[in-house]
Amino acid sequence: MRIRVFGLVQDSIVDGPGLRTAVFVQGCSHHCPGCHNPGSHDPNAGQEMDTEDILARMRQNPLCGGLTLSGGEPFEQAAACLALAQGAHALGKQVWAYTGYTLEALRAMEDPAVQGLLREADVLVDGPYLEAQRSLELKFRGSKNQRLIDLNASRQAGCLCFLPDRPRGGR
């Protein structure tokens, strides 16, 4: 399956725990002021890649512990991101997804690929980046309104469960 990407980082240490493959998708309708990837907004820019090629790169890297889908907006290319998430899980890797949407807004969407990606993701970092709430002390997110949602624990508990929010470098 084809996916339009802004960039790919094979050994990211800032987009989730451990060494991860971070896929920055191309295209984002949120246009958050202060976005750290404004070049990812135009859905026609970037480059096309095959999801199988991305998964092959993950397979060749024995240190890769997970996949992070970021952006741009992964849920605006939900079908391709779902294919990546399923492939990453088949490799035994954890899947994180960043989105400018809230979990509640995503759950309200009727797109089967969006719902599939929500089911496949292990962790969701949700909410738009708000420059007025920017903090460098936050773990794996840019602004205080964004949530680190443990989707696996949430599914088991039947309510929202969040990852610990310790400052970067904290214990």
N, C-alpha and C positions, 0 to 999 in steps of 0.2 A: 504494500500500500504506500502511496506517496504522501509525504508531509512537507510542508514549507517551513523551513527553519531559519531563524536569525543567527543561531550559532549552536555549537556543540562543545561541551567541555568534558573530557573523559576522566579526569581525576579531580573533580571538584571536592573541596572540603568545606564549602560555605553554604551549600544548598541542601543540607540535611546531614545526618550523622555519617561519619566514615568517608571513605572514598566513593564517589558516585559518578555516574554518567548524567550530566545535566543537559537536557534538550531544551533550548530556548526557541519556542515556536514563533513563527512570523505571523503577525496580525493581532491587533488588539483594539477593540472598540472603546475601551475605558478611557484611554488617553489621560491617565493620572498625572497631574502637575507634579514635576519632580521625579518622574519615573526614572529608574536607573538604566532602562533599556528603551529609550524613546525611538531608536532606530527599528524597533520591532513592531511598531504600530501599523505601518502600511502593510495590508495583507498581500500586496502584489510584489513586495520587495523580498529580500532574502534569497534562499536557494532551495530547490526541491531535492529531497533525499528519499530513499526507499527505507521504510521502517525495518526491513530485514537487514539492510546494511548497518543500521544503527545497532540492532540487536547482535549482529555478528561482531561488531567492535566490543560490545559488552562481554560477549562470550570469550573473546581473546584476551581479556584483561582479568586475570585471576584475583586481583586486589579489589575489583569493583564490587561494592556491597549493595548498590541500589541504583535506582533510576529516579531522577527528579525531572518533572515536567514543569517548565516555567515559561516565561514569555517575554513578550506577547501574552496571549491568553490561550492556554491549552484547551479550554472547553469550547473554543471557537473552531478547533480542529479535533473535536472529540473522537471521531471514528478512528483517525490515525493514532491519536494518543492512547485510545483504548487498545489498539493492536500492540503498541509499544508496552503498555502496562501488562497485558496478558503475556507477551513474550518475556518480559522481565521476570514475572512470577514463575514462568516455566523454567527459568534459569535459577530460581531460588533467590531472587533479588527483591528487596523491599521497594515500594513505589510511593513517592511523595508527589503531590500536585499542588502547585501554587495557582491561585485564581483571584481575580479582582471581584468576582461574584461572591456573595455569601452562600454558605451551605444551603440556607433556606431558599434562596433564589434558584440555585441549581436544582434542588429537589422539586421545585415547582415547574421546571422546564419539561416539556413532553418529548424531547428528543431522546430516543432509545440509546444513542451513543453517549450522551451526557450521563444518563442514568447508569449505563454500563461502566463508564469511567469512574463514577462515584463508587460503584460496588467494588471495583478493582483496586482503587487507591487505598493504601494503608494509612496515610496521613494526608490531611488537607490543610493547607495554609490559605485561609480565606479572607476576603475583604479587600477593598481598594487600598492602594497606598495613599495615605493622607499626609501630606508634607507637614501640616501643622502638628501632627502627632508622631513625627519622626523621632526615633531614638536609636542610638548606636549601642545601647545596653541590651537590646532585645535579642533573644536567641532565634536565629533563622527567620527573621521577619524585619520589616523596615519601619512599620508604624504601629502604635499601641492598639489600634482598633483591630488589627489582624489577629486571627486566632490560629493556634496550633492544635488542630483537632485530630485525635487518635481515632480514626474511623473504625478500626478493628475493635477496639475496646468499646466504642460507642454502639456498634452493632450488637456486641455481646451483652452490654448493660441495658440497652434500650433507652439510653439517654446520652447526651453529649459528654464526652470525656476528653480532657485536654492533656497535652504533654506538659511536663514540668517546665516552667518558664524561668529558668535561672539565667542570670546575665552571662554573656559570653565569657568564657574563662572561669566561670564560677564553679563551685563544687557542690 
